[in-house]
Amino acid sequence: MRDADRLAELAEIARQRGRGHAAERLGIDRRRFLAASGAALGALALAACDSMGPKSAKSLLTFAMNQNEVLERTLFRHTSIDVPKASALPAGSHFPSYFVSRHVPVWDPAVRGPWHLEVSGLVRTPLRLSLADLAALPRIGYKLDHFCVEGWTAVATRTGVRVADLARLAGADRAARYVDFQSFDDGYHESWDIESAMHPQTLIVYAQDGHYLNAAWGAPARVFSPVKLGYKNTKYLTRIVFLPERNGGYWSDQGYEWYGGV
């Protein structure tokens, strides 16, 4: 069966059944599906480079990325819930640390003043929350998988506040279709689709494995969700902005897939 026919079959299964992960029901795990779909669409772009020149290749790559996003939105249902394997052990202190600054970003109150998380954009009531304010809101704790674009997976217990609860508290407008998560890590940010942001396991995390976040893991707070690859989960969070249109992101602007779904 041709790759295009296979992808069409997966999409049709998802449409008919309306729930779950169609690729997995056919015995294809998520990473293998993304690799297969990316390879199929990427082959078209390579053909364009060889036969039609770089301008045609660029338009074809854009088409390929858009089609890949359509497939991900169709197949990777936002109603899916991440449940790590019972045998999975927390990564603990071995959990990798990533940041884009030259050194581990640390919020210095003497220089920046007290840390606050701002919630703004298309909202009725903008919020400015301290860490104590966040901790006083309804608390959610989940043992969750972390999926890295490099191919590894790690497990940790994340504690925080649902982004959906913050959206309700701020009175997010229905016109907001995207959410941008911004940080003090050298301007790092990533925007998400509203459906992924409102997923019940998408949290503004301030504690991991029973302890407040340390600087290596994104203190004072970071966004985390198992429905997005690691690079979409902005650490060192300072602002959540509800937007009518998406505005890219640190890695997305450098060629990484914008949607970044798992």
C-alpha positions, -999 to 999 in steps of 0.1 A, spaced: 0 0 0 13 35 -9 22 58 20 -5 83 9 -31 55 9 -20 43 43 -23 78 58 -57 82 43 -68 49 58 -56 61 93 -75 94 90 -107 76 79 -105 52 109 -101 82 132 -131 100 116 -154 69 118 -145 59 154 -141 94 167 -119 84 197 -85 70 204 -54 68 184 -60 53 149 -24 46 142 -20 27 174 -51 6 166 -33 -5 135 -2 -14 154 19 18 147 32 37 177 32 75 176 68 80 169 68 54 140 37 71 126 53 105 127 84 92 111 65 74 84 43 104 75 73 128 77 93 105 54 65 102 29 60 140 27 97 147 29 103 125 -1 80 148 -21 101 178 -10 134 161 -20 119 153 -54 110 190 -58 145 200 -50 159 177 -77 134 186 -104 118 220 -97 143 240 -77 144 254 -41 113 277 -45 91 248 -53 107 227 -26 99 254 0 63 256 -10 61 218 -9 77 216 25 52 241 38 24 220 23 39 189 39 41 205 74 5 217 71 -7 183 61 13 166 89 -4 190 113 -39 181 99 -31 144 104 -19 149 140 -50 170 149 -72 143 134 -54 112 149 -41 124 182 -73 131 201 -72 157 228 -95 135 249 -67 109 252 -52 106 287 -16 98 294 -12 68 318 25 58 323 33 21 326 29 8 361 65 -4 360 79 30 350 102 45 377 104 83 382 136 98 366 142 118 398 175 136 399 184 121 366 157 140 348 176 160 321 178 198 322 174 220 291 176 257 287 188 281 259 206 307 281 243 303 285 238 294 322 209 279 342 182 307 343 176 318 379 150 344 388 168 370 410 142 391 430 169 417 438 172 424 401 138 416 387 116 421 417 92 394 429 83 367 404 47 367 390 29 348 363 9 371 340 -22 358 321 -32 382 294 -43 387 258 -78 378 249 -91 376 285 -117 395 304 -97 397 336 -59 398 333 -41 379 361 -8 385 379 -2 356 402 26 350 427 39 315 434 18 315 466 -12 325 445 -7 296 422 -2 272 451 -35 284 466 -55 275 435 -70 240 430 -40 217 430 -36 188 405 -9 161 407 -3 136 380 24 110 373 31 118 336 53 107 307 76 133 292 83 127 255 115 142 241 119 150 204 153 132 207 134 99 213 137 93 250 108 92 276 109 99 313 84 98 341 78 123 369 50 134 392 39 170 383 20 192 406 3 224 395 -27 242 382 -46 233 350 -42 259 323 -80 254 317 -86 266 352 -65 297 347 -84 303 314 -117 302 333 -104 324 361 -91 350 336 -123 347 314 -105 337 282 -124 348 251 -138 323 226 -119 341 199 -86 328 215 -75 299 194 -39 298 205 -19 303 236 17 316 238 38 305 268 67 329 274 97 327 297 127 346 311 150 320 295 166 343 270 132 351 254 122 314 250 85 309 241 62 285 222 26 289 211 1 261 212 -33 253 198 -61 261 223 -73 224 223 -39 211 236 -37 240 261 -71 231 275 -63 194 278 -70 182 314 -34 171 319 -19 204 307 -6 221 338 13 251 350 37 231 372 54 245 402 65 212 419 80 179 407 81 146 426 68 163 458 92 193 458 91 228 444 108 231 411 145 238 412 162 261 387 173 232 364 137 220 360 122 254 352 116 272 385 95 290 396 69 275 372 67 259 337 40 245 314 39 208 310 16 184 291 21 148 279 2 158 247 32 179 235 69 171 228 93 184 254 104 215 234 68 229 234 67 228 272 82 262 281 101 264 314 109 295 335 74 308 327 65 345 330 35 350 307 6 331 293 -10 350 264 -43 340 247 -42 349 210 -65 349 180 -36 336 158 -4 316 165 29 334 166 55 306 163 81 298 189 118 295 197 123 261 181 93 264 157 109 294 141 140 274 135 123 246 115 110 224 142 74 213 138 50 239 153 23 215 164 47 192 183 20 167 193 25 133 209 
